[in-house]
Amino acid sequence: MPRGGVKRVFLPFQKARAIVLKLGLKSVKEWKEWSKSGERPTNIPSHPDRVYRDKGWVSWPHWLGYECNRKRKRTDISKGSEG
């Protein structure tokens, strides 16, 4: 059960994603800022990757509607901006 003992009811994946796509967010950082801003409706999860894991989730670029132009090797990610 979630914090506070209240089970949250979220929109189905496709409906929530349709709303999110209209926002025009271009990164996970922008998502997190918007999510914490108080503008996120309570029926859209702050962690859609967890909530929709087996219900349509593909990736953050898919959720937000942007193309991932940068492809980095896993080892590059661990080095930060050095790669």
C-alpha positions as CSV (number, residue, x, y, z in Angstrom):
1,M,0.0,0.0,0.0
2,P,1.3,3.5,-0.8
3,R,2.4,6.0,1.7
4,G,-0.5,7.4,3.8
5,G,-2.4,4.2,3.4
6,V,-4.5,5.4,0.4
7,K,-4.4,3.5,-2.8
8,R,-4.0,5.8,-5.7
9,V,-6.1,5.4,-8.8
10,F,-4.3,6.4,-12.0
11,L,-5.5,6.9,-15.5
12,P,-4.8,4.1,-18.0
13,F,-1.4,4.4,-19.7
14,Q,-2.6,5.7,-23.0
15,K,-4.9,8.4,-21.5
16,A,-2.2,9.6,-19.1
17,R,0.4,9.6,-21.9
18,A,-1.9,11.6,-24.2
19,I,-2.1,14.3,-21.5
20,V,1.6,14.3,-20.9
21,L,2.4,14.6,-24.6
22,K,0.5,17.8,-24.8
23,L,2.9,19.3,-22.2
24,G,5.8,19.2,-24.6
25,L,8.4,18.2,-22.0
26,K,11.7,17.3,-23.5
27,S,13.6,15.5,-20.7
28,V,13.2,13.5,-17.6
29,K,14.6,16.5,-15.7
30,E,11.7,18.6,-17.1
31,W,9.3,15.9,-16.1
32,K,10.5,15.8,-12.5
33,E,10.3,19.5,-12.2
34,W,6.8,19.6,-13.6
35,S,5.8,16.6,-11.5
36,K,6.9,18.4,-8.3
37,S,5.5,21.8,-9.3
38,G,2.0,21.0,-8.1
39,E,0.6,21.0,-11.6
40,R,0.5,17.2,-12.1
41,P,-3.0,15.9,-11.7
42,T,-3.2,13.2,-8.9
43,N,-4.4,10.6,-11.5
44,I,-1.1,10.8,-13.3
45,P,1.8,9.1,-11.4
46,S,5.0,10.8,-10.6
47,H,6.8,7.6,-11.4
48,P,5.1,6.3,-14.5
49,D,8.0,4.0,-15.3
50,R,7.0,2.0,-12.1
51,V,3.2,2.3,-12.3
52,Y,2.9,1.4,-16.0
53,R,5.8,-1.1,-16.1
54,D,3.6,-3.9,-17.4
55,K,0.8,-1.7,-18.8
56,G,2.4,0.0,-21.8
57,W,5.6,1.6,-20.6
58,V,8.3,1.7,-23.2
59,S,10.8,4.4,-22.2
60,W,11.0,8.0,-21.0
61,P,11.4,9.4,-24.6
62,H,8.2,7.4,-25.6
63,W,6.3,8.7,-22.5
64,L,7.3,12.3,-23.1
65,G,7.2,12.2,-26.9
66,Y,10.7,13.1,-27.8
67,E,13.4,11.3,-29.8
68,C,16.5,10.2,-28.0
69,N,19.3,11.6,-30.2
70,R,22.1,10.7,-27.9
71,K,23.2,7.1,-27.7
72,R,25.9,6.4,-25.1
73,K,27.5,3.2,-24.0
74,R,26.6,2.1,-20.4
75,T,30.3,2.7,-19.4
76,D,30.0,6.3,-20.7
77,I,27.0,6.9,-18.5
78,S,28.9,5.9,-15.3
79,K,31.7,8.3,-16.2
80,G,29.3,11.3,-16.2
81,S,30.1,13.9,-18.9
82,E,33.6,12.5,-19.6
83,G,32.7,10.1,-22.4
